[in-house]
Amino acid sequence: MSAQKPIPAFEAGQPVREPLGQAGRPRIGTVVWGLIVVALAALIVISKLGLVALNGNYVLIGLMIGAGAALVIGGLLSARSRKSNGSGVGNGSGQDSGTGPAGSDRL
């Protein structure tokens, strides 16, 4: 246990600021799930119109392969952009760098 004084989340009169670099970027998982829902809706509409006959098993397998590939590629691109911006792990600029009052009581 540490006897350090807790740091307040905000002080009266001070605006709450979002962390830098995270304000305008959507999460990859959110985008992928949104694409899955849109793809399912489009496939349902196409099958109900009778334009094409779809096998449900093949549709689900295709969606899972596409979603997995999108998550892996998106994660790699996100890690690459973080590394090129200089905010990667180990340089002390991230929130979880282990330095300062919040990280000093870790084992």
C-alpha positions in Angstrom: 0.0 0.0 0.0 1.1 3.5 -0.7 0.4 6.6 1.5 0.3 8.9 -1.5 -2.4 11.5 -1.8 -5.0 10.5 -4.5 -5.0 12.7 -7.5 -8.5 14.3 -8.1 -10.1 13.5 -11.5 -10.8 17.2 -12.0 -10.7 20.4 -10.0 -13.5 22.9 -9.7 -13.3 25.4 -12.5 -10.9 23.3 -14.7 -12.3 21.9 -17.9 -12.2 18.1 -18.4 -9.8 17.3 -21.3 -9.8 14.2 -23.4 -6.5 12.4 -23.9 -4.5 13.6 -26.9 -4.9 11.5 -30.1 -8.1 9.7 -29.1 -10.8 12.4 -29.7 -11.6 11.7 -33.3 -10.6 8.1 -33.9 -13.3 5.4 -33.9 -12.5 2.0 -32.4 -11.7 -0.7 -34.9 -14.0 -3.2 -33.3 -16.9 -0.8 -33.5 -16.3 -0.2 -37.2 -16.0 -3.9 -37.9 -19.3 -4.8 -36.1 -21.0 -2.0 -37.9 -19.8 -3.4 -41.2 -21.1 -6.9 -40.2 -24.5 -5.6 -39.4 -24.7 -3.6 -42.7 -23.5 -6.7 -44.6 -26.1 -8.9 -42.9 -28.9 -6.4 -43.6 -27.8 -6.2 -47.3 -27.7 -10.0 -47.6 -31.2 -10.3 -46.1 -32.6 -7.7 -48.4 -31.0 -9.4 -51.5 -32.3 -12.8 -50.5 -35.8 -11.5 -49.8 -36.0 -9.9 -53.2 -35.2 -13.2 -54.7 -32.2 -12.0 -56.6 -30.0 -14.8 -55.3 -30.4 -17.8 -53.1 -28.0 -17.8 -50.2 -26.8 -20.6 -48.0 -26.9 -19.4 -44.4 -23.8 -21.5 -43.3 -21.7 -20.1 -46.1 -22.8 -16.5 -45.4 -21.9 -16.9 -41.7 -18.5 -18.4 -42.5 -17.8 -15.6 -45.0 -18.8 -12.9 -42.5 -16.6 -14.5 -39.8 -13.6 -14.7 -42.1 -14.1 -11.1 -43.2 -14.6 -9.8 -39.7 -11.5 -11.6 -38.4 -9.4 -10.3 -41.2 -10.7 -6.8 -40.7 -9.9 -6.9 -37.0 -6.4 -8.2 -37.5 -5.6 -5.7 -40.3 -7.2 -2.9 -38.3 -5.2 -3.8 -35.2 -2.0 -3.9 -37.2 -2.7 -0.6 -38.8 -3.5 1.0 -35.5 -0.4 -0.3 -33.9 1.7 0.9 -36.8 0.1 4.4 -36.6 0.7 4.5 -32.9 4.3 3.5 -33.4 4.9 6.2 -36.1 3.3 8.9 -33.9 5.8 8.2 -31.1 3.2 7.1 -28.6 4.1 3.4 -28.6 4.7 1.3 -25.5 7.9 1.9 -23.6 8.6 5.5 -24.4 6.9 6.9 -21.3 4.3 9.0 -23.1 1.4 6.6 -22.6 -1.0 6.6 -19.7 0.2 3.1 -18.6 3.9 3.8 -18.7 4.5 3.0 -15.0 5.9 6.3 -14.1 4.5 9.1 -11.9 2.3 8.9 -8.9 -0.3 6.5 -10.4 2.2 3.9 -11.5 4.7 4.0 -8.6 2.7 1.7 -6.3 2.8 -1.3 -8.7 4.8 -4.4 -8.0 
